[in-house]
Amino acid sequence: GKDLIDIMMIIIFTGFILGDIFNEILFNQNI
């Protein structure tokens, strides 16, 4: 139970970071 929560938290946290980086890259390319 706890392991699944830890994994999901890491996936969500990583997703936010990667999404932020991805948006920065797209934003910089469009300008």
mmCIF file of the N, C-alpha and C atoms, coordinates in Angstrom:
data_MODEL
# 
_entry.id   MODEL 
# 
loop_
_atom_site.group_PDB 
_atom_site.id 
_atom_site.type_symbol 
_atom_site.label_atom_id 
_atom_site.label_alt_id 
_atom_site.label_comp_id 
_atom_site.label_asym_id 
_atom_site.label_entity_id 
_atom_site.label_seq_id 
_atom_site.pdbx_PDB_ins_code 
_atom_site.Cartn_x 
_atom_site.Cartn_y 
_atom_site.Cartn_z 
_atom_site.occupancy 
_atom_site.B_iso_or_equiv 
_atom_site.pdbx_formal_charge 
_atom_site.auth_seq_id 
_atom_site.auth_comp_id 
_atom_site.auth_asym_id 
_atom_site.auth_atom_id 
_atom_site.pdbx_PDB_model_num 
ATOM 1  N N  . GLY A 1 1  ? 0.819  -1.209 0.000   1.00 0.00 ? 1  GLY A N  1 
ATOM 2  C CA . GLY A 1 1  ? 0.000  0.000  0.000   1.00 0.00 ? 1  GLY A CA 1 
ATOM 3  C C  . GLY A 1 1  ? 0.850  1.254  0.000   1.00 0.00 ? 1  GLY A C  1 
ATOM 4  N N  . LYS A 1 2  ? 1.783  1.348  0.939   1.00 0.00 ? 2  LYS A N  1 
ATOM 5  C CA . LYS A 1 2  ? 2.606  2.552  1.024   1.00 0.00 ? 2  LYS A CA 1 
ATOM 6  C C  . LYS A 1 2  ? 3.514  2.691  -0.201  1.00 0.00 ? 2  LYS A C  1 
ATOM 7  N N  . ASP A 1 3  ? 4.029  1.565  -0.684  1.00 0.00 ? 3  ASP A N  1 
ATOM 8  C CA . ASP A 1 3  ? 4.932  1.620  -1.840  1.00 0.00 ? 3  ASP A CA 1 
ATOM 9  C C  . ASP A 1 3  ? 4.215  2.217  -3.054  1.00 0.00 ? 3  ASP A C  1 
ATOM 10 N N  . LEU A 1 4  ? 2.971  1.820  -3.272  1.00 0.00 ? 4  LEU A N  1 
ATOM 11 C CA . LEU A 1 4  ? 2.213  2.338  -4.417  1.00 0.00 ? 4  LEU A CA 1 
ATOM 12 C C  . LEU A 1 4  ? 2.010  3.846  -4.290  1.00 0.00 ? 4  LEU A C  1 
ATOM 13 N N  . ILE A 1 5  ? 1.723  4.305  -3.080  1.00 0.00 ? 5  ILE A N  1 
ATOM 14 C CA . ILE A 1 5  ? 1.533  5.743  -2.861  1.00 0.00 ? 5  ILE A CA 1 
ATOM 15 C C  . ILE A 1 5  ? 2.835  6.488  -3.150  1.00 0.00 ? 5  ILE A C  1 
ATOM 16 N N  . ASP A 1 6  ? 3.954  5.937  -2.666  1.00 0.00 ? 6  ASP A N  1 
ATOM 17 C CA . ASP A 1 6  ? 5.246  6.587  -2.904  1.00 0.00 ? 6  ASP A CA 1 
ATOM 18 C C  . ASP A 1 6  ? 5.534  6.673  -4.396  1.00 0.00 ? 6  ASP A C  1 
ATOM 19 N N  . ILE A 1 7  ? 5.267  5.600  -5.117  1.00 0.00 ? 7  ILE A N  1 
ATOM 20 C CA . ILE A 1 7  ? 5.518  5.580  -6.563  1.00 0.00 ? 7  ILE A CA 1 
ATOM 21 C C  . ILE A 1 7  ? 4.627  6.612  -7.267  1.00 0.00 ? 7  ILE A C  1 
ATOM 22 N N  . MET A 1 8  ? 3.363  6.661  -6.897  1.00 0.00 ? 8  MET A N  1 
ATOM 23 C CA . MET A 1 8  ? 2.444  7.612  -7.528  1.00 0.00 ? 8  MET A CA 1 
ATOM 24 C C  . MET A 1 8  ? 2.858  9.047  -7.234  1.00 0.00 ? 8  MET A C  1 
ATOM 25 N N  . MET A 1 9  ? 3.320  9.310  -6.003  1.00 0.00 ? 9  MET A N  1 
ATOM 26 C CA . MET A 1 9  ? 3.765  10.653 -5.649  1.00 0.00 ? 9  MET A CA 1 
ATOM 27 C C  . MET A 1 9  ? 4.967  11.047 -6.499  1.00 0.00 ? 9  MET A C  1 
ATOM 28 N N  . ILE A 1 10 ? 5.895  10.099 -6.690  1.00 0.00 ? 10 ILE A N  1 
ATOM 29 C CA . ILE A 1 10 ? 7.089  10.378 -7.498  1.00 0.00 ? 10 ILE A CA 1 
ATOM 30 C C  . ILE A 1 10 ? 6.689  10.637 -8.943  1.00 0.00 ? 10 ILE A C  1 
ATOM 31 N N  . ILE A 1 11 ? 5.767  9.825  -9.477  1.00 0.00 ? 11 ILE A N  1 
ATOM 32 C CA . ILE A 1 11 ? 5.316  10.001 -10.863 1.00 0.00 ? 11 ILE A CA 1 
ATOM 33 C C  . ILE A 1 11 ? 4.651  11.368 -11.037 1.00 0.00 ? 11 ILE A C  1 
ATOM 34 N N  . ILE A 1 12 ? 3.794  11.732 -10.098 1.00 0.00 ? 12 ILE A N  1 
ATOM 35 C CA . ILE A 1 12 ? 3.105  13.030 -10.184 1.00 0.00 ? 12 ILE A CA 1 
ATOM 36 C C  . ILE A 1 12 ? 4.116  14.174 -10.090 1.00 0.00 ? 12 ILE A C  1 
ATOM 37 N N  . PHE A 1 13 ? 5.039  14.074 -9.131  1.00 0.00 ? 13 PHE A N  1 
ATOM 38 C CA . PHE A 1 13 ? 6.044  15.120 -8.931  1.00 0.00 ? 13 PHE A CA 1 
ATOM 39 C C  . PHE A 1 13 ? 6.925  15.259 -10.164 1.00 0.00 ? 13 PHE A C  1 
ATOM 40 N N  . THR A 1 14 ? 7.358  14.104 -10.714 1.00 0.00 ? 14 THR A N  1 
ATOM 41 C CA . THR A 1 14 ? 8.196  14.117 -11.918 1.00 0.00 ? 14 THR A CA 1 
ATOM 42 C C  . THR A 1 14 ? 7.405  14.683 -13.096 1.00 0.00 ? 14 THR A C  1 
ATOM 43 N N  . GLY A 1 15 ? 6.121  14.331 -13.173 1.00 0.00 ? 15 GLY A N  1 
ATOM 44 C CA . GLY A 1 15 ? 5.273  14.836 -14.255 1.00 0.00 ? 15 GLY A CA 1 
ATOM 45 C C  . GLY A 1 15 ? 5.177  16.348 -14.226 1.00 0.00 ? 15 GLY A C  1 
ATOM 46 N N  . PHE A 1 16 ? 5.048  16.926 -13.031 1.00 0.00 ? 16 PHE A N  1 
ATOM 47 C CA . PHE A 1 16 ? 4.975  18.381 -12.931 1.00 0.00 ? 16 PHE A CA 1 
ATOM 48 C C  . PHE A 1 16 ? 6.273  19.018 -13.402 1.00 0.00 ? 16 PHE A C  1 
ATOM 49 N N  . ILE A 1 17 ? 7.413  18.432 -12.989 1.00 0.00 ? 17 ILE A N  1 
ATOM 50 C CA . ILE A 1 17 ? 8.714  18.986 -13.368 1.00 0.00 ? 17 ILE A CA 1 
ATOM 51 C C  . ILE A 1 17 ? 8.917  18.876 -14.879 1.00 0.00 ? 17 ILE A C  1 
ATOM 52 N N  . LEU A 1 18 ? 8.657  17.678 -15.424 1.00 0.00 ? 18 LEU A N  1 
ATOM 53 C CA . LEU A 1 18 ? 8.841  17.485 -16.865 1.00 0.00 ? 18 LEU A CA 1 
ATOM 54 C C  . LEU A 1 18 ? 7.874  18.372 -17.646 1.00 0.00 ? 18 LEU A C  1 
ATOM 55 N N  . GLY A 1 19 ? 6.650  18.524 -17.176 1.00 0.00 ? 19 GLY A N  1 
ATOM 56 C CA . GLY A 1 19 ? 5.672  19.376 -17.845 1.00 0.00 ? 19 GLY A CA 1 
ATOM 57 C C  . GLY A 1 19 ? 6.129  20.823 -17.852 1.00 0.00 ? 19 GLY A C  1 
ATOM 58 N N  . ASP A 1 20 ? 6.695  21.281 -16.749 1.00 0.00 ? 20 ASP A N  1 
ATOM 59 C CA . ASP A 1 20 ? 7.178  22.656 -16.661 1.00 0.00 ? 20 ASP A CA 1 
ATOM 60 C C  . ASP A 1 20 ? 8.329  22.867 -17.641 1.00 0.00 ? 20 ASP A C  1 
ATOM 61 N N  . ILE A 1 21 ? 9.269  21.912 -17.670 1.00 0.00 ? 21 ILE A N  1 
ATOM 62 C CA . ILE A 1 21 ? 10.408 22.008 -18.592 1.00 0.00 ? 21 ILE A CA 1 
ATOM 63 C C  . ILE A 1 21 ? 9.905  21.976 -20.036 1.00 0.00 ? 21 ILE A C  1 
ATOM 64 N N  . PHE A 1 22 ? 8.980  21.065 -20.330 1.00 0.00 ? 22 PHE A N  1 
ATOM 65 C CA . PHE A 1 22 ? 8.437  20.932 -21.683 1.00 0.00 ? 22 PHE A CA 1 
ATOM 66 C C  . PHE A 1 22 ? 7.750  22.220 -22.122 1.00 0.00 ? 22 PHE A C  1 
ATOM 67 N N  . ASN A 1 23 ? 6.978  22.835 -21.222 1.00 0.00 ? 23 ASN A N  1 
ATOM 68 C CA . ASN A 1 23 ? 6.298  24.093 -21.551 1.00 0.00 ? 23 ASN A CA 1 
ATOM 69 C C  . ASN A 1 23 ? 7.315  25.198 -21.808 1.00 0.00 ? 23 ASN A C  1 
ATOM 70 N N  . GLU A 1 24 ? 8.403  25.218 -21.022 1.00 0.00 ? 24 GLU A N  1 
ATOM 71 C CA . GLU A 1 24 ? 9.439  26.246 -21.214 1.00 0.00 ? 24 GLU A CA 1 
ATOM 72 C C  . GLU A 1 24 ? 10.074 26.085 -22.581 1.00 0.00 ? 24 GLU A C  1 
ATOM 73 N N  . ILE A 1 25 ? 10.358 24.830 -22.974 1.00 0.00 ? 25 ILE A N  1 
ATOM 74 C CA . ILE A 1 25 ? 10.987 24.567 -24.277 1.00 0.00 ? 25 ILE A CA 1 
ATOM 75 C C  . ILE A 1 25 ? 10.049 25.014 -25.409 1.00 0.00 ? 25 ILE A C  1 
ATOM 76 N N  . LEU A 1 26 ? 8.770  24.619 -25.337 1.00 0.00 ? 26 LEU A N  1 
ATOM 77 C CA . LEU A 1 26 ? 7.822  25.011 -26.378 1.00 0.00 ? 26 LEU A CA 1 
ATOM 78 C C  . LEU A 1 26 ? 7.655  26.532 -26.417 1.00 0.00 ? 26 LEU A C  1 
ATOM 79 N N  . PHE A 1 27 ? 7.600  27.141 -25.241 1.00 0.00 ? 27 PHE A N  1 
ATOM 80 C CA . PHE A 1 27 ? 7.410  28.586 -25.163 1.00 0.00 ? 27 PHE A CA 1 
ATOM 81 C C  . PHE A 1 27 ? 8.600  29.313 -25.786 1.00 0.00 ? 27 PHE A C  1 
ATOM 82 N N  . ASN A 1 28 ? 9.807  28.819 -25.517 1.00 0.00 ? 28 ASN A N  1 
ATOM 83 C CA . ASN A 1 28 ? 11.012 29.443 -26.066 1.00 0.00 ? 28 ASN A CA 1 
ATOM 84 C C  . ASN A 1 28 ? 11.101 29.234 -27.573 1.00 0.00 ? 28 ASN A C  1 
ATOM 85 N N  . GLN A 1 29 ? 10.644 28.080 -28.061 1.00 0.00 ? 29 GLN A N  1 
ATOM 86 C CA . GLN A 1 29 ? 10.696 27.820 -29.503 1.00 0.00 ? 29 GLN A CA 1 
ATOM 87 C C  . GLN A 1 29 ? 9.697  28.697 -30.251 1.00 0.00 ? 29 GLN A C  1 
ATOM 88 N N  . ASN A 1 30 ? 8.533  28.937 -29.652 1.00 0.00 ? 30 ASN A N  1 
ATOM 89 C CA . ASN A 1 30 ? 7.508  29.730 -30.330 1.00 0.00 ? 30 ASN A CA 1 
ATOM 90 C C  . ASN A 1 30 ? 7.903  31.199 -30.434 1.00 0.00 ? 30 ASN A C  1 
ATOM 91 N N  . ILE A 1 31 ? 8.781  31.654 -29.535 1.00 0.00 ? 31 ILE A N  1 
ATOM 92 C CA . ILE A 1 31 ? 9.222  33.062 -29.569 1.00 0.00 ? 31 ILE A CA 1 
ATOM 93 C C  . ILE A 1 31 ? 10.464 33.205 -30.428 1.00 0.00 ? 31 ILE A C  1 
# 
